[in-house]
Amino acid sequence: MISENNNNYGAWLFKAIVDFIVDKNIDEALKSVKKAEQYAKNTFEWRYSKAFLYFWKEDYQNALKLCQKIKQQRLELENSKTKTESDLDLKNIQIENLNNQIRELDEKLNALTKTSAKCPTCNQIIDEVHKEEVQKKLNDARLLLQEKIKNISTRDEEKLLKDLEKKLSSLKFDDKQYLK
């Protein structure tokens, strides 16, 4: 597998497992994990393997440093995820508020189509000239609100959230399963 694709992250992690379990060669397993680290991109499973191997070698100082790094990185990613979720929520609330304003304008426009319609501003029965002016103003306001909605993009936050969730999933560790 590695001979076909030397920069394959998963293959290097698998090789580290084989180095450790089959060959019982801790140093070679550490070298394989180091190679995996080079090709990791945005995943961090290699840190667990490296920490485990340091614990196995009784190099507790390096093992604990890695564990602290995993914990710190997870905290930073969770904070970033929370901020991104808040930003996304805020944009969605803005969109919802603008849609509510559009619905209110639609109700006013609809009310103007009825016979003996009243002006939405002064509440007096409206004549045709004034009705056309009010309809134009309401339609212009509606178009402006629609343009504001178009200008609120949530794509960046949605993409960032997916990326953060992927990174966080590679840092998941269920300590309960080890405390049994």
CYANA upper distance limits for C-alpha pairs under 8 A (distance plus 0.5 A):
  1 MET  CA      5 ASN  CA      6.91
  1 MET  CA     11 ALA  CA      7.00
  2 ILE  CA      6 ASN  CA      5.30
  2 ILE  CA      7 ASN  CA      8.00
  2 ILE  CA      8 ASN  CA      7.27
  2 ILE  CA     11 ALA  CA      6.54
  2 ILE  CA     12 TRP  CA      7.70
  7 ASN  CA     36 ALA  CA      8.47
  7 ASN  CA     39 TYR  CA      6.50
  8 ASN  CA     12 TRP  CA      6.94
  8 ASN  CA     36 ALA  CA      7.99
  8 ASN  CA     39 TYR  CA      7.23
  9 TYR  CA     13 LEU  CA      6.99
  9 TYR  CA     35 LYS  CA      8.23
  9 TYR  CA     36 ALA  CA      5.28
  9 TYR  CA     37 GLU  CA      7.99
  9 TYR  CA     38 GLN  CA      8.49
  9 TYR  CA     39 TYR  CA      5.67
  9 TYR  CA     40 ALA  CA      6.21
 10 GLY  CA     14 PHE  CA      6.61
 10 GLY  CA     36 ALA  CA      7.65
 11 ALA  CA     15 LYS  CA      6.53
 11 ALA  CA     36 ALA  CA      8.35
 12 TRP  CA     16 ALA  CA      6.70
 12 TRP  CA     32 SER  CA      5.95
 12 TRP  CA     33 VAL  CA      6.94
 12 TRP  CA     35 LYS  CA      6.85
 12 TRP  CA     36 ALA  CA      5.49
 13 LEU  CA     17 ILE  CA      6.99
 13 LEU  CA     32 SER  CA      7.13
 13 LEU  CA     33 VAL  CA      6.36
 13 LEU  CA     36 ALA  CA      6.37
 13 LEU  CA     46 TRP  CA      7.42
 13 LEU  CA     49 SER  CA      8.48
 14 PHE  CA     18 VAL  CA      6.87
 15 LYS  CA     19 ASP  CA      6.44
 15 LYS  CA     29 ALA  CA      7.75
 15 LYS  CA     32 SER  CA      6.85
 16 ALA  CA     20 PHE  CA      6.63
 16 ALA  CA     28 GLU  CA      7.77
 16 ALA  CA     29 ALA  CA      4.68
 16 ALA  CA     30 LEU  CA      7.39
 16 ALA  CA     31 LYS  CA      8.27
 16 ALA  CA     32 SER  CA      5.52
 16 ALA  CA     33 VAL  CA      6.40
 17 ILE  CA     21 ILE  CA      6.41
 17 ILE  CA     22 VAL  CA      8.37
 17 ILE  CA     29 ALA  CA      7.33
 18 VAL  CA     22 VAL  CA      5.64
 18 VAL  CA     23 ASP  CA      7.03
 18 VAL  CA     29 ALA  CA      8.27
 19 ASP  CA     23 ASP  CA      5.39
 19 ASP  CA     24 LYS  CA      6.48
 19 ASP  CA     25 ASN  CA      5.92
 19 ASP  CA     26 ILE  CA      7.41
 19 ASP  CA     28 GLU  CA      6.65
 19 ASP  CA     29 ALA  CA      5.45
 20 PHE  CA     24 LYS  CA      5.05
 20 PHE  CA     25 ASN  CA      5.82
 20 PHE  CA     26 ILE  CA      6.05
 20 PHE  CA     28 GLU  CA      8.34
 20 PHE  CA     29 ALA  CA      6.12
 25 ASN  CA     29 ALA  CA      6.73
 26 ILE  CA     30 LEU  CA      6.69
 26 ILE  CA     53 LEU  CA      7.34
 26 ILE  CA     57 LYS  CA      8.18
 27 ASP  CA     31 LYS  CA      6.83
 28 GLU  CA     32 SER  CA      6.73
 29 ALA  CA     33 VAL  CA      6.72
 29 ALA  CA     53 LEU  CA      8.32
 30 LEU  CA     34 LYS  CA      6.62
 30 LEU  CA     50 LYS  CA      7.02
 30 LEU  CA     53 LEU  CA      7.43
 31 LYS  CA     35 LYS  CA      6.81
 32 SER  CA     36 ALA  CA      6.74
 33 VAL  CA     37 GLU  CA      6.61
 33 VAL  CA     46 TRP  CA      6.64
 33 VAL  CA     49 SER  CA      7.51
 33 VAL  CA     50 LYS  CA      6.86
 34 LYS  CA     38 GLN  CA      7.01
 35 LYS  CA     39 TYR  CA      7.31
 36 ALA  CA     40 ALA  CA      6.41
 36 ALA  CA     46 TRP  CA      7.12
 37 GLU  CA     44 PHE  CA      8.42
 37 GLU  CA     46 TRP  CA      6.65
 40 ALA  CA     44 PHE  CA      7.29
 40 ALA  CA     46 TRP  CA      8.23
 42 ASN  CA    167 LYS  CA      6.70
 43 THR  CA    166 LYS  CA      8.28
 43 THR  CA    167 LYS  CA      6.25
 43 THR  CA    170 SER  CA      6.21
 44 PHE  CA     48 TYR  CA      8.34
 44 PHE  CA    167 LYS  CA      7.84
 44 PHE  CA    170 SER  CA      6.10
 44 PHE  CA    171 LEU  CA      6.79
 45 GLU  CA     49 SER  CA      7.44
 45 GLU  CA    170 SER  CA      6.07
 45 GLU  CA    171 LEU  CA      7.05
 46 TRP  CA     50 LYS  CA      6.64
 47 ARG  CA     51 ALA  CA      6.46
 47 ARG  CA     66 LEU  CA      7.12
 47 ARG  CA     67 CYS  CA      8.47
 47 ARG  CA     70 ILE  CA      7.76
 48 TYR  CA     52 PHE  CA      6.52
 48 TYR  CA     66 LEU  CA      8.47
 48 TYR  CA     67 CYS  CA      8.28
 49 SER  CA     53 LEU  CA      6.70
 50 LYS  CA     54 TYR  CA      6.73
 50 LYS  CA     63 ALA  CA      8.10
 50 LYS  CA     66 LEU  CA      8.35
 51 ALA  CA     55 PHE  CA      6.66
 51 ALA  CA     62 ASN  CA      7.88
 51 ALA  CA     63 ALA  CA      5.03
 51 ALA  CA     64 LEU  CA      7.89
 51 ALA  CA     66 LEU  CA      6.35
 51 ALA  CA     67 CYS  CA      7.24
 52 PHE  CA     56 TRP  CA      6.62
 52 PHE  CA     63 ALA  CA      7.56
 53 LEU  CA     57 LYS  CA      6.69
 53 LEU  CA     63 ALA  CA      8.43
 54 TYR  CA     58 GLU  CA      6.61
 54 TYR  CA     59 ASP  CA      5.51
 54 TYR  CA     60 TYR  CA      7.05
 54 TYR  CA     62 ASN  CA      6.99
 54 TYR  CA     63 ALA  CA      5.57
 55 PHE  CA     59 ASP  CA      6.19
 55 PHE  CA     60 TYR  CA      6.13
 55 PHE  CA     63 ALA  CA      6.14
 59 ASP  CA     63 ALA  CA      6.77
 60 TYR  CA     64 LEU  CA      6.37
 61 GLN  CA     65 LYS  CA      6.72
 62 ASN  CA     66 LEU  CA      6.79
 63 ALA  CA     67 CYS  CA      6.82
 64 LEU  CA     68 GLN  CA      6.56
 65 LYS  CA     69 LYS  CA      6.63
 66 LEU  CA     70 ILE  CA      6.65
 67 CYS  CA     71 LYS  CA      6.72
 68 GLN  CA     72 GLN  CA      6.50
 69 LYS  CA     73 GLN  CA      6.41
 70 ILE  CA     74 ARG  CA      6.57
 70 ILE  CA    171 LEU  CA      7.44
 71 LYS  CA     75 LEU  CA      6.72
 72 GLN  CA     76 GLU  CA      6.72
 73 GLN  CA     77 LEU  CA      6.61
 74 ARG  CA     78 GLU  CA      6.52
 74 ARG  CA    168 LEU  CA      6.93
 74 ARG  CA    171 LEU  CA      7.01
 75 LEU  CA     79 ASN  CA      6.63
 76 GLU  CA     80 SER  CA      6.64
 77 LEU  CA     81 LYS  CA      6.50
 77 LEU  CA    164 LEU  CA      6.95
 77 LEU  CA    167 LYS  CA      8.22
 77 LEU  CA    168 LEU  CA      7.22
 78 GLU  CA     82 THR  CA      6.60
 78 GLU  CA    164 LEU  CA      8.48
 78 GLU  CA    168 LEU  CA      8.01
 79 ASN  CA     83 LYS  CA      6.73
 80 SER  CA     84 THR  CA      6.60
 80 SER  CA    164 LEU  CA      8.31
 81 LYS  CA     85 GLU  CA      6.53
 81 LYS  CA    161 LEU  CA      6.74
 81 LYS  CA    164 LEU  CA      6.75
 81 LYS  CA    165 GLU  CA      8.23
 82 THR  CA     86 SER  CA      6.66
 83 LYS  CA     87 ASP  CA      6.67
 84 THR  CA     88 LEU  CA      6.59
 84 THR  CA    157 GLU  CA      6.48
 84 THR  CA    160 LEU  CA      7.96
 84 THR  CA    161 LEU  CA      7.22
 85 GLU  CA     89 ASP  CA      6.51
 85 GLU  CA    157 GLU  CA      8.01
 85 GLU  CA    161 LEU  CA      7.85
 86 SER  CA     90 LEU  CA      6.57
 87 ASP  CA     91 LYS  CA      6.82
 87 ASP  CA    157 GLU  CA      7.84
 88 LEU  CA     92 ASN  CA      6.67
 88 LEU  CA    154 THR  CA      6.82
 88 LEU  CA    157 GLU  CA      6.49
 88 LEU  CA    158 GLU  CA      8.01
 89 ASP  CA     93 ILE  CA      6.60
 90 LEU  CA     94 GLN  CA      6.70
 91 LYS  CA     95 ILE  CA      6.71
 91 LYS  CA    152 ILE  CA      7.30
 91 LYS  CA    153 SER  CA      8.35
 91 LYS  CA    154 THR  CA      7.44
 92 ASN  CA     96 GLU  CA      6.59
 92 ASN  CA    154 THR  CA      8.42
 93 ILE  CA     97 ASN  CA      6.56
 94 GLN  CA     98 LEU  CA      6.69
 95 ILE  CA     99 ASN  CA      6.62
 95 ILE  CA    149 ILE  CA      6.31
 95 ILE  CA    152 ILE  CA      7.93
 96 GLU  CA    100 ASN  CA      6.68
 97 ASN  CA    101 GLN  CA      6.82
 98 LEU  CA    102 ILE  CA      6.76
 98 LEU  CA    145 LEU  CA      6.65
 98 LEU  CA    146 GLN  CA      8.27
 98 LEU  CA    148 LYS  CA      8.38
 98 LEU  CA    149 ILE  CA      7.41
 99 ASN  CA    103 ARG  CA      6.72
 99 ASN  CA    145 LEU  CA      8.36
100 ASN  CA    104 GLU  CA      6.79
101 GLN  CA    105 LEU  CA      6.77
101 GLN  CA    145 LEU  CA      8.26
102 ILE  CA    106 ASP  CA      6.60
102 ILE  CA    142 ARG  CA      6.25
102 ILE  CA    145 LEU  CA      7.33
102 ILE  CA    146 GLN  CA      8.31
103 ARG  CA    107 GLU  CA      6.71
104 GLU  CA    108 LYS  CA      6.87
105 LEU  CA    109 LEU  CA      6.58
105 LEU  CA    138 LEU  CA      6.76
105 LEU  CA    139 ASN  CA      8.41
105 LEU  CA    141 ALA  CA      8.49
105 LEU  CA    142 ARG  CA      7.16
106 ASP  CA    110 ASN  CA      6.44
107 GLU  CA    111 ALA  CA      6.57
108 LYS  CA    112 LEU  CA      6.86
108 LYS  CA    120 PRO  CA      7.13
108 LYS  CA    138 LEU  CA      8.43
109 LEU  CA    113 THR  CA      7.39
109 LEU  CA    135 GLN  CA      6.87
109 LEU  CA    138 LEU  CA      7.47
110 ASN  CA    114 LYS  CA      7.89
111 ALA  CA    117 ALA  CA      6.92
111 ALA  CA    118 LYS  CA      8.32
112 LEU  CA    117 ALA  CA      5.74
112 LEU  CA    118 LYS  CA      7.46
112 LEU  CA    119 CYS  CA      8.06
112 LEU  CA    131 LYS  CA      7.48
112 LEU  CA    135 GLN  CA      8.15
113 THR  CA    117 ALA  CA      7.46
116 SER  CA    125 ILE  CA      6.56
116 SER  CA    126 ILE  CA      7.64
117 ALA  CA    125 ILE  CA      6.23
117 ALA  CA    126 ILE  CA      6.50
118 LYS  CA    122 CYS  CA      8.45
118 LYS  CA    123 ASN  CA      5.71
118 LYS  CA    124 GLN  CA      5.56
118 LYS  CA    125 ILE  CA      4.67
118 LYS  CA    126 ILE  CA      5.68
119 CYS  CA    123 ASN  CA      5.28
119 CYS  CA    124 GLN  CA      5.95
119 CYS  CA    125 ILE  CA      6.66
119 CYS  CA    126 ILE  CA      5.89
119 CYS  CA    131 LYS  CA      7.86
119 CYS  CA    134 VAL  CA      8.24
126 ILE  CA    130 HIS  CA      6.76
126 ILE  CA    131 LYS  CA      6.48
127 ASP  CA    131 LYS  CA      6.43
128 GLU  CA    132 GLU  CA      6.67
129 VAL  CA    133 GLU  CA      6.96
130 HIS  CA    134 VAL  CA      6.65
131 LYS  CA    135 GLN  CA      6.52
132 GLU  CA    136 LYS  CA      6.58
133 GLU  CA    137 LYS  CA      6.78
134 VAL  CA    138 LEU  CA      6.57
135 GLN  CA    139 ASN  CA      6.45
136 LYS  CA    140 ASP  CA      6.49
137 LYS  CA    141 ALA  CA      6.59
138 LEU  CA    142 ARG  CA      6.57
139 ASN  CA    143 LEU  CA      6.67
140 ASP  CA    144 LEU  CA      6.69
141 ALA  CA    145 LEU  CA      6.78
142 ARG  CA    146 GLN  CA      6.74
143 LEU  CA    147 GLU  CA      6.65
144 LEU  CA    148 LYS  CA      6.79
145 LEU  CA    149 ILE  CA      6.84
146 GLN  CA    150 LYS  CA      6.84
147 GLU  CA    151 ASN  CA      6.81
148 LYS  CA    152 ILE  CA      7.07
154 THR  CA    158 GLU  CA      6.65
155 ARG  CA    159 LYS  CA      6.57
156 ASP  CA    160 LEU  CA      6.55
157 GLU  CA    161 LEU  CA      6.50
158 GLU  CA    162 LYS  CA      6.88
159 LYS  CA    163 ASP  CA      6.84
160 LEU  CA    164 LEU  CA      6.57
161 LEU  CA    165 GLU  CA      6.51
162 LYS  CA    166 LYS  CA      6.69
163 ASP  CA    167 LYS  CA      6.78
164 LEU  CA    168 LEU  CA      6.50
165 GLU  CA    169 SER  CA      6.50
166 LYS  CA    170 SER  CA      7.09
167 LYS  CA    171 LEU  CA      7.27
168 LEU  CA    172 LYS  CA      6.90
174 ASP  CA    178 TYR  CA      8.04
175 ASP  CA    179 LEU  CA      6.89
176 LYS  CA    180 LYS  CA      7.27
